[in-house]
Amino acid sequence: MIKINGFKVEVGHFPDGTQCITFPNSILFNYDKENNARVVVTWFYDSEEELFTLASAVDWIRRNFINNPQIDLALPYIPNARMDRIKSQGENFSLKVFANLINSFGFSKGFAFTVHSSVAEAL
């Protein structure tokens, strides 16, 4: 589940399985434009499918909020953090891949309440 400033992003699916994402108008109405407040995206990770929802949320915020707001990401924990090193040939460094994707969204700040390791925190 993903929330923007506390408001839940609604996700349905089209018959082919792709997402149909709806952002509540109340997100925009409750934003403090005068003080250029931060927008906080909270991701309560359920599945990797939500990575697309997160990308769509960031895109929607950048297109709909005036004054190019600062966007922060809050996570209860870091997904893929247990794969924080490669132990044998052929293993995927999934934490690094995940971190690169998240970092490409250009969040101003990131908060994780549970960090598995210093590697996860650094990435």
N, CA, C and O of each residue as an XYZ file, in Angstrom:
492
protein
N       0.849     -1.177      0.000
C       0.000      0.000      0.000
C       0.895      1.241      0.000
O       1.927      1.288      0.669
N       0.476      2.216     -0.752
C       1.194      3.485     -0.832
C       0.248      4.605     -0.428
O      -0.908      4.651     -0.851
N       0.764      5.507      0.400
C       0.006      6.685      0.806
C       0.808      7.929      0.446
O       2.038      7.936      0.501
N       0.083      8.981      0.076
C       0.701     10.287     -0.186
C       0.117     11.249      0.827
O      -1.091     11.487      0.841
N       0.961     11.799      1.665
C       0.521     12.685      2.751
C      -0.630     12.068      3.549
O      -1.558     12.767      3.958
N      -0.561     10.771      3.762
C      -1.550     10.070      4.564
C      -2.768      9.567      3.809
O      -3.588      8.854      4.387
N      -2.914      9.917      2.533
C      -4.053      9.486      1.733
C      -3.667      8.278      0.884
O      -2.652      8.294      0.189
N      -4.483      7.240      0.949
C      -4.196      5.991      0.250
C      -4.365      6.129     -1.258
O      -5.353      6.683     -1.739
N      -3.389      5.617     -1.988
C      -3.460      5.532     -3.438
C      -4.247      4.260     -3.774
O      -3.921      3.174     -3.295
N      -5.271      4.408     -4.591
C      -6.120      3.261     -4.949
C      -5.565      2.582     -6.201
O      -5.293      3.226     -7.214
N      -5.407      1.275     -6.101
C      -4.859      0.515     -7.216
C      -5.819     -0.605     -7.593
O      -6.140     -1.466     -6.774
N      -6.269     -0.582     -8.828
C      -7.062     -1.658     -9.394
C      -6.267     -2.270    -10.541
O      -5.106     -1.926    -10.760
N      -6.892     -3.158    -11.250
C      -6.201     -3.798    -12.370
C      -7.124     -3.903    -13.575
O      -8.315     -4.183    -13.448
N      -6.548     -3.672    -14.733
C      -7.250     -3.883    -15.987
C      -7.268     -5.388    -16.269
O      -6.531     -6.140    -15.630
N      -8.099     -5.838    -17.215
C      -8.173     -7.275    -17.506
C      -6.819     -7.913    -17.862
O      -6.607     -9.100    -17.613
N      -5.911     -7.123    -18.444
C      -4.603     -7.699    -18.806
C      -3.631     -7.738    -17.626
O      -2.492     -8.177    -17.779
N      -4.072     -7.280    -16.444
C      -3.222     -7.332    -15.255
C      -2.477     -6.044    -14.948
O      -1.915     -5.906    -13.861
N      -2.459     -5.090    -15.888
C      -1.766     -3.833    -15.615
C      -2.562     -3.005    -14.620
O      -3.767     -3.196    -14.451
N      -1.874     -2.091    -13.970
C      -2.498     -1.313    -12.905
C      -3.344     -0.160    -13.429
O      -3.017      0.474    -14.432
N      -4.433      0.089    -12.727
C      -5.281      1.263    -12.916
C      -5.174      2.034    -11.596
O      -5.782      1.642    -10.599
N      -4.416      3.112    -11.587
C      -4.074      3.822    -10.357
C      -4.872      5.112    -10.264
O      -4.966      5.866    -11.233
N      -5.453      5.364     -9.081
C      -6.238      6.574     -8.839
C      -5.665      7.300     -7.630
O      -5.466      6.712     -6.567
N      -5.406      8.584     -7.814
C      -4.894      9.424     -6.737
C      -6.018     10.316     -6.232
O      -6.571     11.100     -7.003
N      -6.367     10.213     -4.956
C      -7.474     11.012     -4.415
C      -7.213     12.517     -4.536
O      -6.109     12.987     -4.260
N      -8.237     13.264     -4.950
C      -8.105     14.720     -5.063
C      -7.783     15.368     -3.723
O      -7.186     16.444     -3.687
N      -8.166     14.734     -2.630
C      -7.910     15.302     -1.307
C      -6.417     15.472     -1.042
O      -6.026     16.273     -0.193
N      -5.585     14.731     -1.758
C      -4.132     14.910     -1.617
C      -3.760     16.333     -2.012
O      -2.994     16.996     -1.313
N      -4.298     16.797     -3.121
C      -3.982     18.146     -3.600
C      -4.619     19.217     -2.726
O      -4.002     20.248     -2.458
N      -5.844     18.982     -2.281
C      -6.552     19.995     -1.504
C      -5.951     20.205     -0.122
O      -6.099     21.283      0.455
N      -5.285     19.208      0.413
C      -4.701     19.311      1.748
C      -3.218     19.644      1.735
O      -2.548     19.525      2.761
N      -2.705     20.053      0.605
C      -1.292     20.403      0.488
C      -1.103     21.896      0.758
O      -1.837     22.723      0.217
N      -0.138     22.236      1.579
C       0.142     23.621      1.954
C       1.027     24.273      0.892
O       2.252     24.286      1.017
N       0.395     24.818     -0.161
C       1.126     25.403     -1.281
C       1.931     26.637     -0.877
O       3.037     26.856     -1.369
N       1.367     27.432      0.017
C       2.016     28.684      0.398
C       3.376     28.448      1.064
O       4.313     29.223      0.869
N       3.473     27.397      1.831
C       4.722     27.116      2.538
C       5.591     26.076      1.841
O       6.580     25.599      2.399
N       5.204     25.731      0.603
C       5.963     24.756     -0.180
C       6.314     23.541      0.676
O       7.469     23.120      0.741
N       5.303     22.992      1.325
C       5.501     21.856      2.225
C       6.028     20.638      1.477
O       5.909     20.532      0.257
N       6.598     19.750      2.221
C       7.082     18.505      1.652
C       5.908     17.567      1.387
O       4.879     17.623      2.061
N       6.085     16.727      0.413
C       5.140     15.664      0.134
C       5.791     14.377      0.635
O       6.925     14.064      0.274
N       5.066     13.640      1.466
C       5.608     12.403      2.016
C       4.878     11.222      1.392
O       3.660     11.085      1.508
N       5.651     10.381      0.733
C       5.130      9.143      0.168
C       5.540      8.026      1.120
O       6.726      7.815      1.373
N       4.544      7.313      1.646
C       4.819      6.202      2.554
C       4.488      4.911      1.828
O       3.388      4.739      1.303
N       5.461      4.006      1.808
C       5.288      2.743      1.102
C       5.297      1.607      2.106
O       6.341      1.258      2.658
N       4.126      1.032      2.339
C       3.985     -0.146      3.196
C       4.111     -1.352      2.277
O       3.111     -1.894      1.807
N       5.320     -1.760      2.030
C       5.653     -2.756      1.015
C       4.836     -4.038      1.148
O       4.870     -4.710      2.178
N       4.094     -4.364      0.075
C       3.366     -5.627     -0.005
C       3.951     -6.528     -1.091
O       4.023     -7.747     -0.935
N       4.371     -5.896     -2.208
C       4.930     -6.678     -3.313
C       5.750     -5.766     -4.215
O       5.659     -4.540     -4.144
N       6.552     -6.398     -5.066
C       7.370     -5.620     -5.996
C       6.520     -4.935     -7.058
O       6.984     -3.991     -7.698
N       5.284     -5.392     -7.258
C       4.387     -4.726     -8.191
C       4.200     -3.260     -7.800
O       3.987     -2.399     -8.653
N       4.283     -2.998     -6.508
C       4.081     -1.629     -6.025
C       5.204     -0.683     -6.438
O       5.066      0.533     -6.306
N       6.292     -1.219     -6.926
C       7.365     -0.350     -7.412
C       6.860      0.507     -8.574
O       7.226      1.677     -8.690
N       6.025     -0.073     -9.428
C       5.419      0.707    -10.510
C       4.440      1.732     -9.961
O       4.365      2.854    -10.461
N       3.690      1.351     -8.936
C       2.772      2.286     -8.292
C       3.557      3.462     -7.722
O       3.139      4.613     -7.848
N       4.689      3.171     -7.098
C       5.539      4.220     -6.538
C       6.047      5.146     -7.638
O       6.009      6.367     -7.482
N       6.516      4.588     -8.734
C       6.994      5.405     -9.856
C       5.871      6.278    -10.401
O       6.088      7.444    -10.731
N       4.683      5.717    -10.493
C       3.526      6.483    -10.976
C       3.159      7.599    -10.004
O       2.790      8.695    -10.427
N       3.260      7.325     -8.700
C       2.963      8.341     -7.687
C       3.925      9.517     -7.786
O       3.507     10.673     -7.717
N       5.197      9.226     -7.945
C       6.200     10.295     -8.066
C       5.922     11.120     -9.321
O       5.978     12.349     -9.283
N       5.626     10.456    -10.416
C       5.302     11.170    -11.656
C       4.074     12.044    -11.476
O       4.068     13.201    -11.898
N       3.026     11.498    -10.848
C       1.792     12.248    -10.629
C       2.034     13.469     -9.747
O       1.506     14.546    -10.024
N       2.820     13.313     -8.696
C       3.139     14.442     -7.805
C       3.855     15.535     -8.582
O       3.503     16.709     -8.465
N       4.841     15.169     -9.362
C       5.615     16.170    -10.115
C       4.766     16.886    -11.157
O       5.025     18.047    -11.474
N       3.762     16.211    -11.688
C       2.892     16.839    -12.692
C       1.776     17.670    -12.087
O       1.277     18.582    -12.745
N       1.365     17.385    -10.851
C       0.173     18.013    -10.289
C       0.411     18.987     -9.143
O      -0.464     19.799     -8.841
N       1.555     18.926     -8.508
C       1.834     19.848     -7.413
C       2.609     21.034     -7.960
O       3.561     20.874     -8.723
N       2.187     22.233     -7.558
C       2.896     23.424     -8.018
C       4.161     23.610     -7.184
O       4.312     23.000     -6.126
N       5.043     24.438     -7.658
C       6.287     24.809     -6.975
C       7.265     23.649     -6.793
O       8.126     23.709     -5.915
N       7.151     22.590     -7.608
C       8.101     21.482     -7.555
C       8.415     21.065     -6.115
O       9.516     21.321     -5.627
N       7.471     20.434     -5.437
C       7.653     20.128     -4.014
C       8.768     19.118     -3.756
O       9.130     18.327     -4.628
N       9.291     19.166     -2.562
C      10.251     18.165     -2.106
C       9.460     16.896     -1.803
O       8.434     16.949     -1.125
N       9.927     15.771     -2.297
C       9.229     14.505     -2.081
C      10.105     13.606     -1.215
O      11.243     13.301     -1.574
N       9.570     13.187     -0.081
C      10.266     12.275      0.828
C       9.637     10.895      0.727
O       8.441     10.761      0.471
N      10.456      9.875      0.932
C       9.975      8.494      0.937
C      10.140      7.914      2.334
O      11.224      7.979      2.914
N       9.070      7.347      2.872
C       9.118      6.679      4.175
C       8.782      5.202      3.970
O       7.792      4.857      3.324
N       9.623      4.347      4.531
C       9.443      2.900      4.431
C       9.494      2.283      5.822
O      10.379      2.628      6.606
N       8.572      1.379      6.155
C       8.700      0.686      7.442
C       9.994     -0.126      7.505
O      10.622     -0.226      8.559
N      10.383     -0.700      6.374
C      11.649     -1.427      6.274
C      12.110     -1.352      4.821
O      11.350     -0.941      3.945
N      13.343     -1.745      4.573
C      13.883     -1.686      3.214
C      13.715     -3.047      2.547
O      14.331     -4.022      2.978
N      12.892     -3.128      1.503
C      12.752     -4.389      0.779
C      14.090     -4.818      0.176
O      14.902     -3.973     -0.201
N      14.315     -6.088      0.089
C      15.536     -6.679     -0.475
C      16.776     -6.468      0.381
O      17.882     -6.798     -0.048
N      16.612     -5.925      1.585
C      17.783     -5.613      2.421
C      18.533     -6.857      2.866
O      19.721     -6.769      3.179
N      17.895     -7.985      2.905
C      18.588     -9.214      3.327
C      19.615     -9.666      2.288
O      20.540    -10.413      2.609
N      19.452     -9.214      1.050
C      20.414     -9.558      0.006
C      21.391     -8.397     -0.145
O      21.469     -7.758     -1.194
N      22.141     -8.138      0.941
C      23.017     -6.964      0.977
C      24.460     -7.262      0.584
O      25.334     -6.406      0.718
N      24.705     -8.471      0.101
C      26.036     -8.801     -0.410
C      25.918    -10.055     -1.266
O      24.973    -10.833     -1.136
N      26.890    -10.229     -2.133
C      26.938    -11.427     -2.968
C      27.878    -12.411     -2.296
O      29.038    -12.101     -2.025
N      27.359    -13.602     -2.032
C      28.168    -14.614     -1.346
C      28.748    -15.637     -2.305
O      29.783    -16.238     -2.016
N      28.103    -15.843     -3.433
C      28.621    -16.797     -4.402
C      28.280    -16.347     -5.815
O      27.340    -15.585     -6.040
N      29.067    -16.838     -6.750
C      28.875    -16.467     -8.146
C      27.467    -16.848     -8.599
O      26.972    -17.928     -8.277
N      26.845    -15.968     -9.332
C      25.516    -16.215     -9.850
C      24.408    -15.584     -9.027
O      23.270    -15.501     -9.489
N      24.718    -15.136     -7.814
C      23.706    -14.466     -6.993
C      23.472    -13.038     -7.490
O      24.384    -12.370     -7.977
N      22.251    -12.602     -7.354
C      21.879    -11.237     -7.729
C      22.005    -10.325     -6.514
O      21.543    -10.670     -5.427
N      22.622     -9.177     -6.693
C      22.737     -8.175     -5.628
C      21.453     -7.344     -5.655
O      21.467     -6.170     -6.026
N      20.338     -7.978     -5.254
C      19.025     -7.353     -5.409
C      18.869     -6.063     -4.615
O      18.135     -5.172     -5.042
N      19.533     -5.938     -3.479
C      19.455     -4.691     -2.725
C      20.011     -3.533     -3.545
O      19.438     -2.444     -3.549
N      21.120     -3.761     -4.237
C      21.728     -2.709     -5.062
C      20.787     -2.322     -6.211
O      20.637     -1.139     -6.519
N      20.166     -3.302     -6.831
C      19.220     -3.022     -7.914
C      18.048     -2.209     -7.377
O      17.648     -1.211     -7.977
N      17.500     -2.645     -6.238
C      16.387     -1.932     -5.619
C      16.788     -0.497     -5.277
O      16.051      0.442     -5.580
N      17.952     -0.325     -4.648
C      18.421      1.010     -4.251
C      18.620      1.907     -5.474
O      18.271      3.087     -5.436
N      19.169      1.370     -6.542
C      19.356      2.168     -7.757
C      18.013      2.650     -8.316
O      17.895      3.796     -8.751
N      17.013      1.782     -8.302
C      15.685      2.185     -8.782
C      15.093      3.284     -7.899
O      14.610      4.298     -8.403
N      15.133      3.083     -6.591
C      14.582      4.079     -5.667
C      15.321      5.404     -5.804
O      14.696      6.464     -5.852
N      16.637      5.350     -5.865
C      17.429      6.574     -5.981
C      17.160      7.310     -7.294
O      17.290      8.533     -7.353
N      16.786      6.576     -8.350
C      16.514      7.219     -9.642
C      15.241      8.076     -9.608
O      15.046      8.920    -10.483
N      14.382      7.870     -8.617
C      13.161      8.664     -8.507
C      13.432     10.078     -7.992
O      12.567     10.947     -8.104
N      14.602     10.318     -7.439
C      14.971     11.665     -7.018
C      14.300     12.153     -5.748
O      13.992     13.339     -5.630
N      14.067     11.262     -4.798
C      13.486     11.689     -3.525
C      14.443     12.640     -2.808
O      15.662     12.502     -2.906
N      13.877     13.604     -2.089
C      14.693     14.547     -1.315
C      15.314     13.855     -0.114
O      16.487     14.055      0.202
N      14.501     13.032      0.552
C      14.958     12.300      1.731
C      14.299     10.936      1.729
O      13.236     10.737      1.141
N      14.950     10.009      2.394
C      14.376      8.686      2.579
C      14.452      8.304      4.036
O      15.462      8.540      4.699
N      13.392      7.717      4.533
C      13.336      7.279      5.931
C      12.963      5.810      5.953
O      11.990      5.409      5.314
N      13.712      5.014      6.668
C      13.370      3.612      6.876
C      13.391      3.368      8.377
O      14.359      3.703      9.060
N      12.322      2.787      8.876
C      12.218      2.562     10.313
C      13.014      1.347     10.763
O      13.457      1.280     11.910
N      13.197      0.388      9.864
C      14.023     -0.778     10.147
C      15.017     -0.936      9.003
O      14.627     -1.106      7.848
N      16.299     -0.878      9.334
C      17.357     -1.044      8.351
C      18.098     -2.331      8.703
O      18.589     -2.489      9.821
N      18.172     -3.223      7.765
C      18.765     -4.544      8.028
C      20.270     -4.477      8.280
O      20.810     -5.215      9.104
N      20.933     -3.577      7.553
C      22.400     -3.513      7.668
C      22.900     -2.142      7.268
O      22.157     -1.327      6.721
N      24.166     -1.898      7.547
C      24.775     -0.624      7.146
C      24.872     -0.534      5.636
O      24.887      0.568      5.087
N      24.939     -1.662      4.952
C      24.973     -1.656      3.482
C      23.657     -1.097      2.947
O      23.654     -0.255      2.049
N      22.540     -1.567      3.501
C      21.229     -1.064      3.078
C      21.115      0.436      3.323
O      20.608      1.175      2.480
N      21.575      0.862      4.447
C      21.514      2.288      4.789
C      22.360      3.111      3.832
O      21.942      4.191      3.415
N      23.524      2.627      3.482
C      24.429      3.362      2.595
C      23.890      3.453      1.177
O      24.059      4.472      0.507
N      23.242      2.393      0.720
C      22.715      2.393     -0.657
C      21.472      3.249     -0.751
O      20.886      3.371     -1.827
